[in-house]
Amino acid sequence: MTTSRTLHRTAWLALTLALILTPARAEEKTIRVGMIGLDTSHAAAFTGILHNPENKYPVRVVAAVPQASPDIESSVSRLDGYVKTLSEQHGVKMLDSIEAMLPLVDVVMVESVDGRPHLEQARPGIVAGKPTFIDKPAAASLKDVVAIFELAKKHGTPVWSTSNLRYHSGVVKAATADVGEIAAVLSYGPASLEEHHLDLAWYGIHPTEALFTVMGTGCESVSRTYTPGTDVVTGLWKGGKVGTLMGLRASKGAYGVKVFGSKAVIEETAGGAYPELMAEMVKFFQTGKPPVSAETTIEIFAFMEAADESKRRGGAPVTLAEVLEKARAEAAKP
């Protein structure tokens, strides 16, 4: 009996001593972010949220490569201000090239307001295996979006893109509410144009992303009614569901989604959701799992490409399969 008690006491003391002497758990590794572009308010806003001590994110934007598009006034005029904010307020190191930045970072955020350079801006990081987020629009054309995700697939690098509107509480509520079988969805919002982009890619990407958040993928064809002040783009989804995008230029800018279901009809307003997007961003940095699939983003851009083609054809329906086949053939060219 005495021997048994002694052994138990010895074992208990050994366990207690081991717990006391065990080193404290190592602090969570800081994820180093490299940004490319900086000519958009997103660069400063996203960095501010990631660095906010109240959020306790193990993430720091440590390096950046400023780049601007000389033929887009809003890009050139805003770059210096955002560079100053990031360097002076957040201690971000400014570098002359993406190649010089990559060894200093773990992940990449492409933050150029112009979608045209996104493929080439993202390419070095993707080839190097750095998980990459490409801010909206993923590119200026469907062809480049296809090329981005083909490159990511080739190198096994996780890549994603989204509009922050996908994570707004109103859009999330519209997407998750029990309305029964969805028959139709209407998404509306500002849709100013920029001559170098697909018409809906410049600003209409926001209500388009909201539409797909509620409808999901499966759009088969698109027809478009265009006027200088308004676009009405109607998509036909598998199973006969109808998704309509109303792009507004002539009226006050506001976002909203209306869902027509077999059990209920609901309408939700929408807007910016930067904190919610950054929460998803941190999860992506930590897991390497994109929250929005490549297939979803490609279909969104096929929807927008088909809308432009329908406009060229006077509003006639255009299938997504047609524009995707053409884009994939163009993206495959050397």
Stockholm file with secondary structure:
# STOCKHOLM 1.0

chainA/1-334         MTTSRTLHRTAWLALTLALILTPARAEEKTIRVGMIGLDTSHAAAFTGILHNPENKYPVRVVAAVPQASPDIESSVSRLDGYVKTLSEQHGVKMLDSIEAMLPLVDVVMVESVDGRPHLEQARPGIVAGKPTFIDKPAAASLKDVVAIFELAKKHGTPVWSTSNLRYHSGVVKAATADVGEIAAVLSYGPASLEEHHLDLAWYGIHPTEALFTVMGTGCESVSRTYTPGTDVVTGLWKGGKVGTLMGLRASKGAYGVKVFGSKAVIEETAGGAYPELMAEMVKFFQTGKPPVSAETTIEIFAFMEAADESKRRGGAPVTLAEVLEKARAEAAKP
#=GR chainA/1-334 SS CHHHHHHHHHHHHHHHHHHHHSCCCCCCCCEEEEEEECCSHHHHHHHHHHHCGGGCCSEEEEEEEECCCTTCHHHHHHHHHHHHIIIIIHCCEECSCHHHHGGGCSEEEECCSCSTTHHHHHHHHHHTTCCEEEESSSCSSHHHHHHHHHHHHHHTCCEEEECGGGGCHHHHHHHHSCCSSEEEEEEEEECCCCTTSCTTTSSTHHHHHHHHHHHCSCEEEEEEEECSSEEEEEEEEGGGCEEEEEEESSSCCCEEEEEEESSCEEEEEECCCHHHHHHHHHHHHHHCCCSSCHHHHHHHHHHHHHHHHHHHTTTCCEEHHHHHHHHHHHHTCC
#=GC SS_cons         CHHHHHHHHHHHHHHHHHHHHSCCCCCCCCEEEEEEECCSHHHHHHHHHHHCGGGCCSEEEEEEEECCCTTCHHHHHHHHHHHHIIIIIHCCEECSCHHHHGGGCSEEEECCSCSTTHHHHHHHHHHTTCCEEEESSSCSSHHHHHHHHHHHHHHTCCEEEECGGGGCHHHHHHHHSCCSSEEEEEEEEECCCCTTSCTTTSSTHHHHHHHHHHHCSCEEEEEEEECSSEEEEEEEEGGGCEEEEEEESSSCCCEEEEEEESSCEEEEEECCCHHHHHHHHHHHHHHCCCSSCHHHHHHHHHHHHHHHHHHHTTTCCEEHHHHHHHHHHHHTCC
//
